[in-house]
Amino acid sequence: MFFLSDHDTLISSIEAIGASFAVFEFDPQSVAFELVSCNSRYEDLMGYSSAKALGQPLTTIFPRYIHNPLKEAFIHCKNERIALETEIVLDYKGQERCWRSIVSPIVNSADEKFRIIQTCVEITEKKVLEKQLNLSMKRFEAVVNNAYDGIITIDEQQNVKLFNEAAQSMFGYSEQEIMGQPLTKLLPEKYQAKHHGYVEGFKRSQVDSRPMQTRAAVQGLRKDGSEFAIEVTISKIRIADNVEFTAVIRDISEKNQLLEELILSSRRDPLTELYNRRYFTELLHSEITRSRRFKRGFSLLMLDIDHFKSINDRYGHACGDAALIAFSKAVTNSIREVDTICRWGGEEFLVLLPEIPKVTAMVVAEKIRKNIENLETIYEGDLIKVTVSIGLEYFSGDAIEMSSMINKVDQILYRAKDTGRNKISTEI
């Protein structure tokens, strides 16, 4: 029917076709494909009626940017005798409309004529959706890859399906190295055995996400084998019958280090690097509690550098600072690691000796006194020597109270200062 019939014969049949449909015939004299017949849907594609288009070549029917690719497809179809599929985009008053064009050859045994059937299906809406989807995907990729936090997605088998740039930088793996690998590759060995169960439990739970602030800090494992502190928030996404899990991961190792430094600085005297008064008070309170519980006492020493004000007055405060630093190191080197020294204030220091009776504490105090007496500090060519007065007391029993205890050892210290300095006193 399509091979010999003209438009009047074909129109009733092709008008029933639910797509844009046209028949073209190749004219060997003009070397052009001319329109034989088309339905009204094809007229909508062309933009005008078939009465004007019948017998016209492609170059007349369509603008140059369309007829050139169509002509190439028609010629290829004629030469190879095969069907071809292409996409064409037409501009209708400033709006793009997209079509999928399928051209199929029609030949007879005598090869007297060559005709082509062209079927066009509009795919404008599909293309718009594809464009919107691509835009959304690009936007999503941009957000994921530019995120400060690491983003990792795993499937139900807990294999990695997404690994953004922040995660690559955080763990030291490239995307190619980690994709498809089990998530446990990013966890220290001590967490690996139980992790699968945790994810399965979350999968079965009614909770779809766990915010970062409700999650305990855990450890991640870098490619080089080093561990680092991370915070994790996890969410699950149901895709058809499958569940995927996405984790947002934040490296908090620097934050933890900063917190440790802040905690340390809040506990330390900035000049001598000894514990400060506030933190020593906490430690002393804990020691009192422990002493009461286990019925074991402790000794407390209060130290005061003799005539320290004269050093500041004569040599300046910088020299006094140097003397304080040297003094602190000498006392620290004179006691055990389990003992605690603090700068109580100015040139006064406290030393806590856990489970040390008075007689043994006297030996420690004398060691400190001698080491300070022999201490020599050189400051800008001047030899600076100091001595120390020490008050000592042993405390035990339920009646220990911190304030009265420190007042008592302070009074004992001033007994040493009032009776000649550079000595140890155990009595008020």
C-alpha positions in Angstrom: 0.0 0.0 0.0 2.7 2.5 1.0 4.8 1.8 -2.1 2.5 2.9 -4.9 -0.4 4.8 -3.4 -0.7 8.5 -3.4 -1.9 10.9 -0.7 -5.6 10.6 -1.4 -5.4 6.8 -1.2 -3.2 6.8 2.0 -4.7 9.5 4.1 -7.6 7.6 5.5 -5.2 4.8 6.7 -2.4 6.9 8.0 -4.7 9.4 9.8 -5.7 6.5 12.1 -2.0 6.1 13.2 -1.5 7.6 16.7 1.9 9.2 15.8 3.2 11.7 13.3 3.5 9.7 10.1 4.7 10.5 6.6 5.8 8.8 3.4 8.6 10.2 1.3 9.8 9.1 -2.1 13.3 9.5 -3.5 13.4 11.5 -6.8 16.5 10.5 -8.7 16.4 13.6 -11.0 16.4 16.1 -8.2 18.2 13.8 -5.8 15.7 14.7 -3.2 13.2 13.1 -0.9 9.8 14.5 -1.6 6.7 14.2 0.6 4.1 11.8 -0.7 1.6 11.8 2.2 1.3 12.6 5.9 -1.3 12.7 8.6 -2.5 15.7 10.6 -0.1 14.9 13.5 2.8 15.3 11.0 1.3 18.6 9.9 1.6 19.7 13.5 5.3 18.7 13.4 5.9 20.6 10.2 3.9 23.7 11.3 1.7 23.9 8.2 -0.8 21.9 6.2 0.0 18.9 4.0 -1.6 20.8 1.0 1.5 23.1 1.0 4.0 20.3 1.7 3.0 17.5 -0.7 5.6 17.0 -3.4 8.0 19.3 -1.6 11.5 18.1 -0.7 12.9 18.0 2.8 14.8 21.2 2.2 11.6 23.1 1.7 9.6 21.4 4.5 12.1 21.9 7.3 14.6 24.5 8.2 18.3 23.9 7.5 19.2 22.8 11.0 16.6 20.0 10.7 16.7 18.9 7.1 20.4 18.3 7.1 20.5 15.6 9.8 17.2 14.2 8.4 18.6 14.0 4.9 21.7 12.2 6.2 19.4 9.7 7.9 17.2 9.2 4.8 20.3 8.7 2.5 21.8 6.2 5.0 18.4 4.4 5.1 18.3 4.3 1.3 21.9 3.1 0.8 21.9 0.5 3.6 18.3 -0.5 3.4 17.9 -0.4 7.2 15.7 1.5 9.7 17.3 4.4 11.5 16.3 6.3 14.7 17.3 9.9 15.3 16.1 12.7 17.5 15.1 16.1 16.1 14.5 19.4 17.9 12.1 22.0 16.4 11.7 25.6 17.5 8.1 26.6 17.8 7.8 30.3 18.5 10.7 30.2 20.9 9.9 26.9 22.5 11.7 23.7 21.8 9.8 20.5 20.9 11.7 17.2 20.7 10.8 14.3 18.5 12.1 10.7 18.0 12.2 10.0 14.3 12.3 6.5 12.9 12.8 6.1 9.2 12.2 2.7 7.5 12.8 1.8 3.8 10.1 0.5 1.4 11.3 -1.2 -1.8 9.8 -3.5 -4.4 11.5 -6.4 -6.1 12.0 -4.4 -9.3 13.6 -1.6 -7.3 11.6 0.8 -9.4 11.0 3.3 -6.7 12.4 4.0 -3.2 10.1 5.3 -0.5 10.7 5.9 3.2 8.2 5.8 6.0 8.9 8.3 8.8 7.3 7.9 12.2 7.8 10.6 14.7 6.9 10.5 18.4 7.0 13.7 20.5 9.3 13.3 23.5 9.4 16.9 24.6 8.0 16.1 28.1 10.4 13.2 28.5 13.3 15.5 27.5 12.2 18.2 29.9 12.0 15.6 32.7 15.4 14.2 31.7 16.8 17.7 31.7 15.3 18.4 35.1 16.6 15.1 36.4 20.1 15.8 35.1 20.0 19.3 36.6 18.9 17.8 39.9 21.7 15.2 39.7 24.3 17.8 39.0 23.0 19.9 41.9 23.1 16.9 44.1 26.6 15.9 43.0 27.7 19.5 43.6 26.3 19.6 47.1 27.7 16.2 47.9 31.2 16.8 46.5 31.5 20.3 48.0 30.2 19.3 51.4 32.6 19.9 54.3 31.5 16.6 55.9 32.2 13.2 54.5 29.2 11.5 52.9 29.1 7.8 52.5 26.2 5.6 51.2 26.1 1.9 51.6 23.7 -0.8 50.3 22.0 -3.5 52.3 25.1 -5.7 52.0 26.9 -2.7 53.6 29.1 -2.1 50.6 30.1 1.5 49.7 28.0 3.0 46.9 28.8 6.7 47.3 32.1 8.3 48.6 32.3 12.0 48.3 35.5 14.1 48.0 35.4 15.1 51.7 35.3 11.4 52.6 38.2 10.7 50.2 40.3 13.4 51.9 39.3 12.2 55.3 40.1 8.5 54.9 42.8 8.7 52.3 41.1 6.5 49.8 40.2 7.4 46.2 36.6 6.8 45.0 37.9 4.0 42.8 39.6 2.3 45.7 36.6 2.2 48.0 33.6 1.8 45.8 32.0 -1.6 46.2 34.2 -2.4 49.3 32.7 -3.2 52.7 32.2 -0.3 55.0 34.2 -2.1 57.7 37.3 -1.3 55.7 36.9 2.2 57.1 36.6 1.0 60.7 39.2 0.0 63.3 39.3 -3.8 63.9 37.8 -3.5 67.3 34.6 -2.1 65.8 34.3 -4.3 62.8 32.7 -7.5 64.3 29.7 -5.7 65.8 29.1 -3.1 63.2 27.0 -5.3 60.9 24.6 -6.0 63.7 24.3 -2.3 64.5 23.3 -1.5 60.9 20.8 -4.4 60.8 19.3 -3.2 64.0 18.9 0.3 62.6 17.4 -1.1 59.4 14.7 -2.9 61.4 14.0 0.1 63.7 11.2 2.7 63.2 13.8 5.5 63.3 14.8 6.8 59.9 17.7 8.9 61.1 19.9 9.5 64.1 21.1 13.1 64.5 24.8 13.7 65.1 24.3 15.2 68.5 22.7 12.0 69.7 25.5 9.8 68.5 28.6 8.9 70.5 31.9 9.7 69.0 33.6 6.7 67.3 36.8 6.0 65.5 37.5 5.9 61.8 40.4 4.1 60.1 42.5 5.8 57.5 44.2 4.1 54.6 47.6 4.5 56.3 46.3 2.6 59.3 45.9 5.6 61.6 42.7 6.1 63.7 40.9 9.3 64.1 37.9 10.6 66.1 34.6 11.1 64.1 31.0 12.0 64.7 28.4 10.2 62.6 24.8 10.7 61.7 23.1 8.0 59.8 19.8 7.9 57.8 18.1 5.2 55.8 16.4 5.6 52.4 14.0 3.0 51.0 14.4 2.6 47.2 11.7 0.2 45.9 12.3 -3.0 47.9 15.8 -2.1 48.9 17.2 0.1 51.7 20.3 2.3 51.4 22.1 3.9 54.3 23.8 7.3 54.1 26.2 8.5 56.8 27.4 12.0 57.3 30.8 11.9 58.9 32.7 14.7 60.6 36.3 14.6 61.6 36.5 15.8 65.2 40.1 14.9 65.8 41.2 18.6 65.6 38.3 19.6 67.8 39.2 16.9 70.4 42.8 18.0 70.3 41.7 21.6 70.9 39.4 20.6 73.7 42.2 18.6 75.3 44.5 21.7 75.0 41.8 23.9 76.5 41.2 21.4 79.4 45.0 21.2 79.9 45.4 25.0 79.8 42.5 25.4 82.3 44.3 23.1 84.7 47.9 24.4 84.3 49.7 27.4 85.6 50.8 29.2 82.4 54.3 30.1 83.7 55.5 26.9 85.5 53.1 24.5 83.7 52.3 23.0 87.1 48.7 22.3 88.1 46.9 25.5 89.1 45.0 26.1 92.3 41.5 25.3 91.0 42.5 21.9 89.5 44.6 20.9 92.5 41.6 21.6 94.7 39.6 19.1 92.7 42.4 16.5 93.0 42.8 17.1 96.7 39.0 16.7 97.2 39.2 13.3 95.3 42.1 12.3 97.5 40.2 13.2 100.7 37.3 11.0 99.4 39.6 8.1 98.6 41.3 8.5 102.0 38.0 8.2 103.8 36.9 5.2 101.8 40.0 3.1 102.1 41.1 4.4 105.6 44.4 5.6 104.2 46.0 8.9 105.0 48.2 11.3 103.0 50.7 14.0 103.7 50.5 17.6 102.5 53.4 20.0 102.0 53.1 23.8 101.6 56.3 25.4 100.2 57.2 29.1 100.1 60.3 30.5 98.4 62.2 32.6 100.9 62.7 36.3 100.3 61.3 35.9 96.7 60.1 39.6 96.7 63.8 40.7 96.9 64.6 38.8 93.7 61.9 40.7 91.8 62.9 44.0 93.3 66.6 43.6 92.6 66.6 41.7 89.2 63.1 42.3 87.8 60.1 40.1 87.3 61.6 38.3 84.3 64.3 37.0 86.6 61.7 36.1 89.2 59.8 34.1 86.5 63.0 32.3 85.6 63.6 31.4 89.3 60.0 30.2 89.6 60.4 27.9 86.6 63.7 26.5 87.8 62.2 26.0 91.3 59.2 24.1 89.9 61.3 21.7 87.9 63.6 21.0 90.9 60.6 20.2 93.2 59.0 18.0 90.4 62.2 16.1 90.1 62.3 15.5 93.9 58.9 13.7 94.2 57.3 10.6 92.8 55.2 10.5 89.6 52.1 9.7 91.8 52.7 12.8 93.9 51.1 16.1 92.8 52.5 19.6 92.9 50.7 22.8 92.2 51.4 26.5 92.2 49.0 27.7 94.9 49.7 31.3 94.3 52.7 33.7 93.9 55.7 31.9 95.3 53.6 29.4 97.3 53.3 25.7 96.2 51.4 22.7 97.5 52.6 19.1 97.2 50.3 16.1 97.8 51.9 12.8 98.9 49.3 10.0 98.8 49.6 7.3 101.3 52.8 8.8 102.7 53.1 8.8 106.5 54.5 11.8 108.3 58.0 10.3 108.9 58.4 9.4 105.2 57.0 12.8 104.1 59.7 14.4 106.3 62.3 12.6 104.2 60.7 13.9 101.0 60.5 17.4 102.3 64.2 17.4 103.3 65.1 16.2 99.8 63.2 19.1 98.3 64.8 21.6 100.8 68.3 20.4 99.9 67.7 20.3 96.1 66.4 23.9 96.3 69.3 25.0 98.5 71.7 23.6 95.9 69.8 25.0 92.9 71.6 27.6 90.9 69.9 29.7 88.3 71.9 31.9 85.9 70.0 35.0 84.6 71.8 37.5 82.4 75.1 36.5 83.9 73.9 36.7 87.5 73.8 33.7 89.8 70.4 33.4 91.5 70.0 31.2 94.5 67.0 30.6 96.7 65.9 28.6 99.7 62.5 27.2 100.7 60.5 27.0 103.9 58.2 24.0 104.1 55.1 23.2 106.3 54.2 19.5 106.6 51.2 17.7 108.0 49.7 14.2 107.8 45.9 13.8 107.5 43.7 10.8 107.9 40.3 9.8 109.2 36.7 11.0 108.6 37.2 14.3 110.1 39.4 15.7 107.3 38.0 19.0 105.9 39.8 20.7 103.0 39.6 24.3 104.2 40.7 23.6 107.7 43.4 21.2 106.4 45.0 23.9 104.1 44.7 26.5 106.8 46.6 24.2 109.2 49.5 23.4 106.8 49.7 27.1 106.0 50.1 28.0 109.7 52.8 25.3 110.0 54.6 26.8 107.0 54.6 30.2 108.7 56.1 28.6 111.8 59.0 27.6 109.6 59.4 31.1 108.2 59.1 32.7 111.6 61.8 30.4 113.1 64.6 31.1 110.5 63.4 30.0 107.0 65.1 27.3 104.9 63.7 24.7 107.1 60.8 22.2 107.6 58.2 22.6 110.2 55.6 20.0 111.4 54.1 21.9 114.3 52.2 25.2 114.6 
